[in-house]
Amino acid sequence: MREIWQEIYPLLAQQIVDDYKIKEGRCVEIGSGGGKLGLELAKRTVLQIYMVDINGDVLKKALANACEARLSSRISLIQANVEWLPFSDDFADMLVSRGSIFFWNDKPRGLSEIYRILKKDGVAFVGGGLSRYISEQKREEFIRARTAVLKDEQSRKEWERLRSPKYFRQILRQAGIPTFKLIPDPPGLWVEIVKDV
Ligand SMILES: C[S@@+](CC[C@H](N)C(=O)[O-])C[C@H]1O[C@@H](n2cnc3c(N)ncnc32)[C@H](O)[C@@H]1O
C-alpha cells in the first residue's frame, strides 16, 4: 500500500492544479503530515505553502522533505489544531487537506475555521481519496488492501460511515457552510468548498 501512496500525491496535486488553476498566493495544507501533497503542489505552482499539523514530530519530517526537494523557501510549518487556526480571516487562496478530517475531534468546528480563513473565491479541497487520475487497477488494489487492514465488520462500517456523503453533509451543515460540492473518489470522498461571499 505504501507504493500506491507515493503515486497518489503527484496525481492528486495535478488534479487540484488542473481543476482550480490556483498557481500563486497562499495555500494552507491542514494535517500535512510529512507534507507530500503540499510539496507536489509547490513543484507545480509558485504557491507559498503553509503546512499545519497538530503533531510537531511530523512537521520535522515535512521540513526534511522540503529541504530535500529544495523547496523550503516556499514552505512554512505551523503546529496547530484545525479547530483553532492561527491565521486571520480571508488568509488563504487555497486550502487542501488529505486524510486528516477523519481524525479531528470537532469536525464542524474545523470546517468552520477553514471557511473563515479562506479568501473570497478561495477554494478548499478536503477529504480523502486517490485522485481521478489513478488507474482503475491501482484503485481496486488499494481498496482490497484497505479492506484487509480493517480488522472487523464494525471497523469497516465506521470507516465507511466517516466517508459517506450523508455524514459529510451533516458536518458541513453543522459548520454553517452554505454551498459545497461532494466529489466521490472511491474508497474516499472529498468536499470542495468555494467561498463566494
Ligand atoms: C493520515 S495523516 C495524513 C497526512 C498527510 N495529509 C498525507 O496525506 O500524507 C493525518 C494527519 O492529520 C493530523 N491531524 C489530526 N488531527 C488534527 C487536528 N485536529 N489538527 C491538525 N492536524 C491534525 C495528524 O497529526 C496527521 O499528521
The ligand as a MOL file (V3000), in Angstrom:
LIG
                    3D

  0  0  0     0  0            999 V3000
M  V30 BEGIN CTAB
M  V30 COUNTS 27 29 0 0 0
M  V30 BEGIN ATOM
M  V30 1 C -3.3210 10.1420 7.9680 0
M  V30 2 S -2.3320 11.5440 8.3190 0 CHG=1
M  V30 3 C -2.3120 12.3350 6.7090 0
M  V30 4 C -1.0610 13.1040 6.4870 0
M  V30 5 C -0.9420 13.7830 5.1130 0
M  V30 6 N -2.0290 14.7030 4.8630 0
M  V30 7 C -0.8350 12.7840 3.9940 0
M  V30 8 O -1.7240 12.7470 3.1390 0
M  V30 9 O 0.1660 12.0460 3.9560 0 CHG=-1
M  V30 10 C -3.3810 12.6250 9.2820 0
M  V30 11 C -2.6580 13.8570 9.7900 0
M  V30 12 O -3.6330 14.7480 10.3840 0
M  V30 13 C -3.0620 15.3080 11.5570 0
M  V30 14 N -4.1560 15.7680 12.4440 0
M  V30 15 C -5.0270 15.0050 13.1420 0
M  V30 16 N -5.8820 15.7730 13.8450 0
M  V30 17 C -5.5530 17.0650 13.5840 0
M  V30 18 C -6.0610 18.3170 14.0220 0
M  V30 19 N -7.1020 18.3850 14.8850 0
M  V30 20 N -5.4880 19.4510 13.5630 0
M  V30 21 C -4.4240 19.3790 12.7010 0
M  V30 22 N -3.8910 18.2120 12.2600 0
M  V30 23 C -4.4420 17.0720 12.6780 0
M  V30 24 C -2.2330 14.1640 12.1390 0
M  V30 25 O -1.2770 14.6140 13.0680 0
M  V30 26 C -1.6470 13.5390 10.8800 0
M  V30 27 O -0.3910 14.0930 10.5500 0
M  V30 END ATOM
M  V30 BEGIN BOND
M  V30 1 1 1 2
M  V30 2 1 2 3
M  V30 3 1 2 10
M  V30 4 1 3 4
M  V30 5 1 4 5
M  V30 6 1 5 6
M  V30 7 1 5 7
M  V30 8 2 7 8
M  V30 9 1 7 9
M  V30 10 1 10 11
M  V30 11 1 11 12
M  V30 12 1 11 26
M  V30 13 1 12 13
M  V30 14 1 13 14
M  V30 15 1 13 24
M  V30 16 1 14 15
M  V30 17 1 14 23
M  V30 18 2 15 16
M  V30 19 1 16 17
M  V30 20 1 17 18
M  V30 21 2 17 23
M  V30 22 1 18 19
M  V30 23 2 18 20
M  V30 24 1 20 21
M  V30 25 2 21 22
M  V30 26 1 22 23
M  V30 27 1 24 25
M  V30 28 1 24 26
M  V30 29 1 26 27
M  V30 END BOND
M  V30 END CTAB
M  END
